Amino acid sequence: MLSLSYVLLVLGLLIGVTIIFHQYEKIKKDEKGYLYSTVGYITLEGVDSSKMSMLYLYPDKITINDIQIIPIERVKHATFTMGSKSIDYRTPLKRRMYFLTIEFKDKKGKINYIKCHSKKNQHSMHSDYMNMELKINNHIGYVPPKLYQNKPYEL
């Protein structure tokens, strides 16, 4: 049986490591100057969709791996969605997938999309993508349309 002092020592170490990690992330965020970041497999011309990429929201731009840059003025809105995919055709099990889509105008004025998704069943991506959607939409002043009206209306 484990002694109480051993359990407290392990618990203290875990808390210490967590605090250090969060402080490191905050320092890194402050140094780079971004407002929020997330990771995922990004589908966009010029980005390798088979590798994980970093998506950063800065006050004046959105970047992918700090290489591809989209000025914030050209961003229309962001959308978070969920889906599922069969793990194996022989079983009814499904893998939950999360998607973040950012609509923007490219430098030629054409509408384009950044599609970021998780390939694995990562529940942390759910909150990351939702937060990124909210931060982008709030930052650019976009208010999503309501799907249902509360007032009576004629069909």
C-alpha positions in Angstrom: 0.0 0.0 0.0 1.3 3.5 -0.9 2.1 5.8 1.9 0.4 9.1 2.2 3.7 11.0 1.9 4.5 9.2 -1.4 1.0 10.1 -2.8 1.4 13.7 -1.7 4.9 13.9 -3.2 3.6 12.6 -6.6 0.6 14.9 -6.5 2.9 17.9 -5.7 5.2 17.1 -8.6 2.3 16.8 -11.0 0.9 20.2 -9.9 4.4 21.7 -10.1 4.9 20.4 -13.7 1.5 21.7 -14.7 2.2 25.2 -13.3 5.6 25.3 -15.0 4.0 24.2 -18.4 1.3 26.9 -18.2 3.8 29.6 -17.3 6.0 28.5 -20.2 3.0 28.7 -22.6 2.1 32.2 -21.3 5.7 33.4 -21.7 5.9 32.0 -25.2 2.5 33.6 -26.1 3.6 37.0 -24.7 6.9 36.9 -26.6 5.3 36.1 -30.0 2.3 38.4 -29.4 -0.5 36.1 -30.6 -3.9 36.1 -29.0 -4.7 32.4 -29.4 -3.3 29.3 -31.2 -4.4 25.8 -32.0 -3.0 22.8 -33.9 -4.5 20.6 -36.6 -4.2 19.2 -40.1 -4.8 22.2 -42.4 -6.2 21.9 -45.9 -5.1 24.9 -47.9 -3.0 25.4 -51.0 0.7 25.6 -50.0 0.2 23.7 -46.7 1.1 20.0 -46.3 -2.2 18.5 -45.0 -0.4 15.3 -43.9 1.5 17.2 -41.2 0.3 19.0 -38.1 0.3 22.7 -38.4 0.0 25.6 -36.0 -2.7 28.2 -36.5 -2.1 31.6 -34.8 -4.4 34.5 -34.3 -2.5 37.8 -33.9 -4.1 41.2 -33.4 -3.6 42.1 -37.1 -3.4 38.7 -38.9 -3.9 34.9 -38.9 -0.9 32.8 -39.7 -0.3 29.1 -40.5 3.1 28.0 -39.1 4.0 31.7 -39.1 4.6 31.3 -42.9 1.3 31.8 -44.6 -0.3 35.1 -43.5 -3.9 36.3 -43.9 -4.5 40.0 -42.8 -7.4 40.2 -40.3 -9.2 42.7 -42.6 -9.7 39.9 -45.2 -11.2 37.3 -42.7 -14.9 36.9 -43.1 -15.7 34.5 -40.2 -14.8 31.3 -38.5 -17.0 28.2 -38.0 -16.6 25.2 -35.7 -18.3 21.9 -36.6 -18.2 18.3 -35.4 -18.6 15.1 -37.4 -17.9 11.5 -37.1 -16.1 8.9 -39.2 -16.3 5.1 -39.1 -13.3 3.5 -37.5 -13.8 0.2 -39.3 -16.5 -0.7 -41.8 -17.1 -4.0 -39.9 -18.0 -2.2 -36.6 -20.6 0.5 -35.7 -17.9 2.4 -33.8 -17.3 6.0 -35.0 -14.5 8.4 -34.3 -15.5 11.9 -33.5 -13.8 14.6 -35.6 -13.6 18.4 -35.0 -13.4 21.0 -37.7 -12.5 24.7 -37.8 -13.2 26.5 -41.0 -12.0 30.1 -41.6 -13.5 32.0 -44.6 -11.3 34.7 -46.0 -10.6 36.6 -49.2 -7.2 35.9 -50.8 -5.0 38.6 -52.2 -6.8 38.4 -55.5 -10.2 39.0 -53.8 -11.4 35.4 -54.3 -13.2 33.7 -51.3 -11.1 30.9 -49.9 -11.2 28.7 -46.8 -8.7 27.4 -44.2 -10.0 24.0 -43.1 -8.4 22.7 -39.9 -9.3 19.3 -38.5 -8.2 16.7 -36.0 -7.6 13.3 -37.3 -7.7 11.6 -34.0 -10.4 11.5 -31.3 -8.9 14.4 -29.4 -11.5 15.9 -27.1 -9.1 18.8 -26.3 -9.5 19.9 -29.9 -13.2 20.5 -29.3 -12.5 23.3 -26.9 -9.5 24.6 -28.8 -11.5 24.9 -32.0 -14.5 26.4 -30.3 -12.3 29.0 -28.6 -10.5 29.9 -31.8 -13.9 30.3 -33.6 -15.1 32.6 -30.8 -11.9 34.6 -30.6 -11.7 35.2 -34.4 -15.4 36.1 -34.7 -15.2 38.5 -31.7 -12.0 40.0 -32.9 -13.4 40.8 -36.4 -16.8 41.8 -35.0 -18.7 39.0 -36.8 -22.0 37.9 -35.2 -23.3 34.6 -36.6 -26.9 34.6 -37.8 -29.5 33.0 -35.6 -30.9 29.8 -37.1 -34.2 30.0 -35.4 -36.2 33.1 -34.7 -38.0 33.6 -31.3 -40.7 35.8 -32.8 -43.6 34.4 -34.8 -43.0 34.5 -38.6 -44.7 33.4 -41.7 -43.4 30.4 -43.7 
